[in-house]
């Protein structure tokens, strides 16, 4: 208890946490802003199928790239450990390995993207117009894959070097360029769906250029050796890197399946229910955007502490990050509890949907304090590069979701939300048990 109080009174610890977390929270805010601008620009064209096509095509791209998000997570943890152990050659190897893997995945995606699109659109129930424009959007936007996947690696590497401002500006600049080009191409030049897709492609490459400039600046200021000096050793640690990416991919796939089932099962319960769930899930995503910033901070600080083999630094990082996360999640719980009716009213003025959303609002009120632990512990295990434990934890949590959902189908949407809340809780609980066991056996810092 004394160590906790000493840590909480240490301004340096709080400064480290906020220095990393706040920029990432700010950059995350621009993500839904971009979505709103995209919808507003395309939504003001003369036919609804333009918006439907962009939504369908962008969802296909987003889900595919999101599943490859393990490139950022693994790069952050390994980079932070290299910084902590003061190993500049390992720092370069991680960057090169990540970029090689990113370009490899992008190449495969580009080679087979038409086959993938044909298969997906064949199973879609959308109208022919929506499928036409969705296909059009997808086949243009897919050319951003090399930049998008490289950006995962570059963002993870910069964050791992304890630099959160460069990733923040990288995300903000990418999204602002996208918004400006959206307005120019779609509204100004009337390029419609092609314009929206091209705007996203160009903005991703602008983000890559900015990130590379930041990497070069770090490289020069820290006098890192030439890539040629480690090129012959680029395969060193590659097996570990691949295994880590594999485990995080499987973990992400389970997460995507659970969230997709939440949407599909809500739709099966009726139009009002799926609309109400969409409103409440938008707030769940808001929680995610906020907590991801602190999870990123945890990744960088934990990785550096483990690289330095410093239990003292590790404890300080976790205590400081948990403190701020608890504070913010407690505030969110109060806001949802006291102002939930008004918040729902900001999103929808349809009486039936509003009433339905308020019926399930108590589940949202409980969500921040229940889910914060899974975000933070994900950050701990990513920083520690313990992908297998994350994968197994997610398997257990996903199984609990499916078992509970099957057992409570008679409860309708309440059973679905109970399953989701339990899923979040189990993710945090299983990781905390694994961490406690490894800590007790003195294997966590290994």
Secondary structure as UniProt FT lines:
FT   HELIX           2..8
FT   HELIX           11..43
FT   HELIX           48..67
FT   TURN            68..69
FT   HELIX           70..84
FT   TURN            85..86
FT   HELIX           88..123
FT   HELIX           128..141
FT   HELIX           142..144
FT   HELIX           145..160
FT   TURN            161..162
FT   HELIX           164..182
FT   HELIX           183..188
FT   HELIX           192..221
FT   TURN            222..223
FT   HELIX           228..231
FT   TURN            232..237
FT   HELIX           238..268
FT   HELIX           271..307
FT   TURN            308..309
FT   HELIX           311..347
FT   HELIX           351..359
FT   HELIX           361..383
FT   TURN            384..385
FT   HELIX           387..407
FT   HELIX           409..411
FT   HELIX           413..440
FT   TURN            441..442
FT   TURN            444..445
//
